[in-house]
Amino acid sequence: MPGARVARRPGLSVRWKLTLSYAGFLLLAMLLLLAVVWLFLLRYVPAQAAVTMDGFTPGRDDLVRAFTPAAAWALLFLLGFGLLGGWFLAGRMLAPLTRITNATRKTAEGSLSHRIELEGRSDEFRELADSFDAMLARLEAHIAEQQRFAANASHELRTPLAITQTMLEVARDDPRSDQALVERLRLVNGRAIELTEALLLLSRADRRAFHREPVDLSLLAEESVETLLPLAERRGVAVEASGEVVAALGSPALLLQLTTNLVHNAIVHNLPEGGEVTLTTVAAPGRAVLVVENTGPALAPHVVATLTEPFQRGAERIRGDHAGVGLGLAIVQSIVSAHDGVLVVEPGPRGGLRVSVRLPAAVSSPPGS
C-alpha cells in the first residue's frame, strides 16, 4: 500500500560499516608495511646469527622473534585506534545525513515548515539538504495556495448561496409557486451551503490556525447528542453518551465539530429503523479517547479504509435531508491530524462502525479500564 515501509532484515548501520572499513584499511596498511619490511629487509639478512671481528650480528630468526611481539601489539593498537577513530570520523561525516533524515521524518508526519538549513561549504550533503529545503518550500507554498483558494472560494460562495436560500424560503411560502420544485431546489442549495461550510472548516483544520486549551470531551459528547437528538428521534435511533471526564488539548470549536460529525455520521448511517449510537470517553496514559459506535449494516474492511477520504459515504449514498456532503469523516481526520492525534476507523462488533479518536491529554490521566 502507498506509504508503507518495506520490511527489511536488520543489518549494520552505515556508521558501523564506515567504522569497520576505516579500521580494516588501517590494518591492511599495517600488514602491507610489514610485508614491505619482510620483502626488502629481512629476506636479505642471514637466517643464523654470526660472530665477526666487529662483534655479534643477529640473524633473521633473532630479528623475527624480537619484532613479532612488537608488531602484534602494534596491530592491536591500530585495530583499537581504527575502531575509535573510525567511529568518531563516521559520526562527523554522517551528522548532516542524520539531520536530513530527521527532517524527512517530520515531513512524513505532515510538517512542511521545517527546514534543514545545513551550514558549511558546498559538498554532496549540502547540495542534498539545499535541494530538500527547496522542495519543501515549493510544497508548502503549493499547499498554502490550495488552502487559500479553497478558503477564498468558500467565502465567495457563501453570500450568493445564502441569498438563494432566502429567495427559496420566500418562494416556498408563496402558494402560486411549484412547491415540489422549490423544496427540491432548497434541499440542493442547503447541501451546497453545507459543502461550503465544510470546505472552510477543512481548510482551517489543515492550516492548524487555532488556539489550544483544555477541552472536556465528555461535555462535547453530551452537547453533540443534545444538538442531534431531534434527528435521532426522527430516525428512531437511540443515542447515549457515557464515560469519564477526560480533558484533551485542542480547539473547543474544532473538537465540537469533530464530535458532532461523528454522531451525525453514526445516526444517518444506522439501521433504517431503530438502532443505537453510543459515545464513550476514556482516559488513557497521555491520551484522551473518544469512542463512537453505531449499529447498522456490516461493512467490509476495504470499504471502511476509504471512509475518511473526501466525498465517501460507504457502499451507498444516503438520501434525505441529512445526507451530508461526504466530508464528515474527512473533516474528522483533518481535525485529528491537526491536533496530533490518532483516528481509528473499524467495523463495529454488531455491524456499523466503530470510530476511536485518541487526542493528546491536557493533563496526565490515569489509565482507563
C-alpha positions as CSV (number, residue, x, y, z in Angstrom):
1,M,0.0,0.0,0.0
2,P,1.2,3.6,-0.6
3,G,3.4,5.0,2.1
4,A,4.1,1.5,3.7
5,R,7.6,0.8,4.8
6,V,9.4,-2.1,3.2
7,A,10.1,-4.9,5.6
8,R,13.9,-5.5,5.8
9,R,16.1,-7.7,7.8
10,P,18.1,-5.8,10.5
11,G,21.7,-5.0,9.5
12,L,24.7,-2.9,10.4
13,S,24.3,0.8,10.4
14,V,26.2,2.9,7.9
15,R,28.2,4.3,10.8
16,W,29.4,0.8,11.8
17,K,30.1,-0.1,8.2
18,L,32.3,3.0,7.8
19,T,34.0,2.4,11.2
20,L,34.9,-1.2,10.2
21,S,36.0,0.0,6.8
22,Y,38.4,2.6,8.4
23,A,39.8,0.0,10.8
24,G,40.1,-2.6,8.1
25,F,42.0,-0.3,5.8
26,L,44.3,0.8,8.7
27,L,45.1,-2.9,9.4
28,L,45.6,-3.6,5.8
29,A,48.1,-0.7,5.5
30,M,50.0,-2.1,8.5
31,L,50.1,-5.5,7.0
32,L,51.4,-4.1,3.7
33,L,54.1,-2.2,5.7
34,L,55.2,-5.4,7.4
35,A,55.2,-7.2,4.0
36,V,57.5,-4.4,2.7
37,V,59.8,-4.8,5.7
38,W,60.0,-8.6,5.0
39,L,60.5,-8.4,1.3
40,F,63.1,-5.6,1.2
41,L,64.9,-6.0,4.5
42,L,64.6,-9.3,6.4
43,R,64.8,-11.6,3.5
44,Y,68.4,-10.4,2.8
45,V,69.5,-11.0,6.4
46,P,71.2,-14.4,7.1
47,A,69.0,-16.9,8.9
48,Q,71.6,-17.7,11.6
49,A,73.5,-15.2,13.8
50,A,77.1,-14.7,13.1
51,V,80.2,-13.7,15.2
52,T,82.5,-11.4,13.3
53,M,85.5,-9.4,14.2
54,D,83.3,-6.4,14.8
55,G,81.1,-8.3,17.2
56,F,77.8,-10.3,17.3
57,T,75.5,-10.0,14.3
58,P,71.9,-11.2,14.9
59,G,70.3,-13.4,12.3
60,R,66.9,-13.3,10.6
61,D,65.4,-15.6,13.2
62,D,66.6,-13.4,16.0
63,L,65.1,-10.3,14.4
64,V,61.7,-12.1,13.7
65,R,61.5,-13.2,17.4
66,A,62.2,-9.7,18.6
67,F,60.0,-8.0,16.0
68,T,56.9,-10.3,16.1
69,P,55.6,-9.3,19.6
70,A,56.0,-5.6,18.9
71,A,54.3,-6.0,15.5
72,A,51.4,-7.9,17.2
73,W,50.9,-5.2,19.8
74,A,51.1,-2.5,17.1
75,L,48.3,-4.3,15.1
76,L,46.1,-4.5,18.2
77,F,46.7,-0.8,18.9
78,L,45.9,0.1,15.3
79,L,42.7,-2.0,15.5
80,G,41.5,-0.2,18.6
81,F,42.6,3.2,17.3
82,G,41.0,2.5,13.9
83,L,37.7,1.5,15.6
84,L,37.6,4.5,17.9
85,G,38.8,7.0,15.3
86,G,36.6,5.4,12.6
87,W,33.5,5.7,14.9
88,F,34.3,9.3,15.6
89,L,35.0,10.2,11.9
90,A,32.0,8.3,10.7
91,G,29.8,10.2,13.1
92,R,31.2,13.5,12.0
93,M,30.7,12.6,8.3
94,L,27.1,11.3,8.8
95,A,25.9,14.1,11.1
96,P,24.4,16.1,8.1
97,L,22.7,12.9,6.9
98,T,21.1,12.5,10.4
99,R,19.7,16.0,10.2
100,I,18.3,15.3,6.7
101,T,16.7,12.0,7.9
102,N,15.1,13.8,10.9
103,A,13.7,16.5,8.6
104,T,12.3,13.8,6.3
105,R,10.5,12.1,9.2
106,K,9.0,15.4,10.2
107,T,7.8,15.9,6.7
108,A,6.3,12.5,6.6
109,E,4.4,13.4,9.7
110,G,2.9,16.4,7.9
111,S,5.2,19.2,8.9
112,L,6.3,21.2,5.9
113,S,7.6,24.3,7.7
114,H,10.7,22.5,8.9
115,R,14.0,23.3,7.1
116,I,17.4,21.6,7.4
117,E,19.5,24.8,6.8
118,L,22.7,22.8,6.7
119,E,25.8,25.0,7.5
120,G,29.2,24.8,5.9
121,R,30.7,24.9,2.5
122,S,29.2,23.2,-0.5
123,D,29.5,19.4,-0.8
124,E,27.2,16.5,-1.7
125,F,25.4,16.6,1.7
126,R,24.9,20.4,1.5
127,E,23.5,20.1,-2.1
128,L,21.1,17.4,-0.9
129,A,20.0,19.4,2.0
130,D,19.5,22.6,-0.1
131,S,17.5,20.6,-2.7
132,F,15.4,19.1,0.1
133,D,14.7,22.6,1.6
134,A,13.8,24.0,-1.8
135,M,11.4,21.1,-2.4
136,L,9.8,21.6,1.0
137,A,9.4,25.3,0.3
138,R,7.7,24.6,-3.1
139,L,5.4,22.0,-1.5
140,E,4.5,24.3,1.4
141,A,3.8,27.2,-1.0
142,H,1.7,25.0,-3.3
143,I,-0.4,23.5,-0.4
144,A,-0.8,27.0,1.1
145,E,-2.0,28.3,-2.2
146,Q,-4.5,25.4,-2.5
147,Q,-5.8,26.1,1.0
148,R,-6.1,29.8,0.3
149,F,-8.0,29.0,-2.9
150,A,-10.4,26.7,-1.0
151,A,-11.0,29.2,1.7
152,N,-11.4,32.2,-0.6
153,A,-13.7,30.2,-2.9
154,S,-15.8,29.0,0.0
155,H,-16.1,32.6,1.3
156,E,-17.1,33.9,-2.1
157,L,-19.8,31.2,-2.4
158,R,-21.4,31.8,1.0
159,T,-23.1,35.1,0.1
160,P,-24.8,34.0,-3.2
161,L,-25.8,30.7,-1.7
162,A,-27.3,32.5,1.4
163,I,-29.2,34.9,-0.9
164,T,-30.5,31.9,-3.0
165,Q,-31.6,30.1,0.2
166,T,-33.5,33.2,1.3
167,M,-35.3,33.5,-2.1
168,L,-36.2,29.9,-2.0
169,E,-37.7,30.3,1.5
170,V,-39.8,33.2,0.2
171,A,-40.9,31.1,-2.8
172,R,-41.8,28.2,-0.6
173,D,-44.3,30.4,1.3
174,D,-45.8,31.6,-2.0
175,P,-48.8,29.4,-2.8
176,R,-48.5,30.2,-6.5
177,S,-45.1,28.5,-6.8
178,D,-44.3,24.9,-7.6
179,Q,-43.8,23.7,-4.1
180,A,-42.2,20.4,-5.1
181,L,-39.6,22.1,-7.3
182,V,-39.0,24.8,-4.7
183,E,-38.4,22.2,-2.0
184,R,-36.0,20.2,-4.2
185,L,-34.1,23.4,-5.0
186,R,-34.0,24.3,-1.3
187,L,-32.5,20.9,-0.4
188,V,-29.9,21.2,-3.2
189,N,-29.0,24.7,-2.1
190,G,-28.8,23.6,1.5
191,R,-26.4,20.9,0.5
192,A,-24.2,23.5,-1.3
193,I,-24.2,25.6,1.8
194,E,-23.1,22.6,3.9
195,L,-20.4,21.8,1.5
196,T,-19.1,25.4,1.5
197,E,-19.0,25.5,5.3
198,A,-17.3,22.0,5.4
199,L,-14.6,23.2,3.0
200,L,-14.0,26.3,5.2
201,L,-13.6,24.1,8.2
202,L,-11.4,21.7,6.4
203,S,-9.1,24.5,5.3
204,R,-9.0,25.9,8.8
205,A,-8.0,22.5,10.3
206,D,-5.4,21.9,7.6
207,R,-3.7,25.2,8.4
208,R,-3.8,24.5,12.2
209,A,-4.9,28.0,12.7
210,F,-6.4,27.6,16.2
211,H,-5.5,28.1,19.8
212,R,-5.1,25.0,22.0
213,E,-6.7,24.8,25.5
214,P,-8.0,22.0,27.8
215,V,-11.4,20.7,26.4
216,D,-13.6,18.2,28.3
217,L,-14.6,15.6,25.7
218,S,-17.4,14.3,27.9
219,L,-19.1,17.7,27.7
220,L,-18.7,17.9,24.0
221,A,-20.2,14.4,23.6
222,E,-23.3,15.5,25.7
223,E,-23.6,18.7,23.7
224,S,-23.4,16.9,20.3
225,V,-26.1,14.3,21.5
226,E,-28.4,17.2,22.6
227,T,-27.9,19.0,19.3
228,L,-28.7,15.9,17.1
229,L,-31.3,14.4,19.3
230,P,-34.2,15.6,17.1
231,L,-32.6,13.9,14.1
232,A,-32.1,10.7,16.0
233,E,-35.7,10.7,17.2
234,R,-37.0,11.2,13.7
235,R,-34.9,8.2,12.5
236,G,-35.7,6.1,15.6
237,V,-32.1,5.9,16.7
238,A,-31.2,5.7,20.5
239,V,-28.2,7.9,21.3
240,E,-26.4,7.5,24.6
241,A,-23.2,9.3,26.0
242,S,-21.3,7.9,28.9
243,G,-17.8,7.6,30.3
244,E,-15.4,9.6,32.5
245,V,-14.3,13.2,32.4
246,V,-11.3,13.5,30.1
247,A,-9.6,16.7,29.1
248,A,-8.0,16.9,25.6
249,L,-5.7,19.7,24.5
250,G,-7.1,21.5,21.5
251,S,-9.6,23.8,20.0
252,P,-13.1,23.7,21.6
253,A,-14.8,24.7,18.3
254,L,-13.0,22.2,16.2
255,L,-13.3,19.3,18.7
256,L,-17.1,20.1,19.0
257,Q,-17.3,19.9,15.2
258,L,-15.4,16.6,15.3
259,T,-17.8,15.1,17.9
260,T,-20.9,16.4,16.1
261,N,-19.7,15.0,12.7
262,L,-19.1,11.6,14.3
263,V,-22.5,11.5,16.0
264,H,-24.2,12.7,12.8
265,N,-22.4,10.1,10.7
266,A,-23.4,7.4,13.2
267,I,-27.1,8.4,13.1
268,V,-27.6,8.7,9.4
269,H,-25.7,5.5,8.6
270,N,-27.6,3.5,11.2
271,L,-30.3,0.9,10.5
272,P,-33.4,2.2,8.6
273,E,-35.5,1.8,11.7
274,G,-34.2,1.6,15.2
275,G,-30.6,1.1,16.1
276,E,-28.2,2.6,18.6
277,V,-25.4,5.1,18.9
278,T,-23.1,5.1,21.9
279,L,-20.4,7.7,22.8
280,T,-17.8,6.7,25.4
281,T,-14.9,8.8,26.8
282,V,-11.9,7.1,28.3
283,A,-8.7,8.4,29.9
284,A,-5.6,6.7,28.8
285,P,-1.9,7.4,29.6
286,G,-1.2,10.8,28.0
287,R,-4.3,10.5,25.8
288,A,-8.0,11.5,25.9
289,V,-10.0,8.9,24.0
290,L,-13.5,9.3,22.4
291,V,-15.2,6.2,21.0
292,V,-18.3,6.4,18.9
293,E,-20.1,3.2,17.9
294,N,-23.3,2.6,15.9
295,T,-25.3,-0.4,14.8
296,G,-26.0,-0.8,11.1
297,P,-25.1,-2.8,8.1
298,A,-21.9,-4.8,8.2
299,L,-19.1,-3.0,6.4
300,A,-16.2,-4.7,4.6
301,P,-12.7,-3.7,5.7
302,H,-11.9,-2.3,2.2
303,V,-14.9,0.0,2.4
304,V,-14.0,1.1,5.9
305,A,-10.5,2.0,4.8
306,T,-11.9,4.6,2.3
307,L,-14.4,6.3,4.6
308,T,-12.0,9.1,5.7
309,E,-11.5,10.1,2.1
310,P,-13.4,13.2,0.9
311,F,-16.9,12.6,-0.6
312,Q,-17.0,9.0,0.5
313,R,-20.2,7.7,2.2
314,G,-19.6,3.9,2.4
315,A,-21.1,1.4,-0.1
316,E,-24.2,3.5,-0.8
317,R,-25.2,7.2,-0.9
318,I,-27.6,8.2,1.8
319,R,-30.6,10.1,0.6
320,G,-32.6,12.6,2.6
321,D,-32.4,16.0,4.3
322,H,-29.4,15.0,6.4
323,A,-27.4,13.1,3.9
324,G,-24.4,15.3,4.4
325,V,-21.8,16.2,1.8
326,G,-19.4,13.3,2.1
327,L,-16.8,15.3,4.1
328,G,-17.8,14.3,7.7
329,L,-15.1,11.7,8.4
330,A,-12.6,13.6,6.1
331,I,-13.1,16.7,8.4
332,V,-12.7,14.4,11.4
333,Q,-9.4,13.1,10.0
334,S,-8.1,16.6,9.4
335,I,-9.1,17.8,12.8
336,V,-7.5,14.8,14.5
337,S,-4.3,15.2,12.5
338,A,-4.2,18.9,13.3
339,H,-4.3,18.0,17.0
340,D,-1.5,15.4,16.6
341,G,-4.0,12.7,17.4
342,V,-4.9,9.3,16.0
343,L,-8.1,8.2,14.3
344,V,-9.0,4.5,14.1
345,V,-12.0,3.5,12.0
346,E,-13.0,-0.2,12.0
347,P,-16.1,-2.3,11.6
348,G,-18.3,-2.5,14.7
349,P,-18.8,-5.8,16.6
350,R,-22.5,-5.6,15.9
351,G,-22.3,-4.2,12.4
352,G,-22.0,-0.5,11.6
353,L,-18.8,1.4,12.5
354,R,-16.6,1.9,15.5
355,V,-14.6,5.2,15.5
356,S,-11.9,5.9,18.1
357,V,-10.3,9.3,18.5
358,R,-7.1,9.5,20.6
359,L,-6.0,13.0,21.3
360,P,-3.2,14.4,23.5
361,A,-4.4,14.8,27.1
362,A,-4.4,18.3,28.6
363,V,-3.3,16.8,32.0
364,S,-1.8,13.4,33.0
365,S,-4.7,11.0,33.2
366,P,-4.7,7.6,34.9
367,P,-5.1,4.6,32.6
368,G,-8.7,3.8,31.7
369,S,-10.3,0.4,32.3
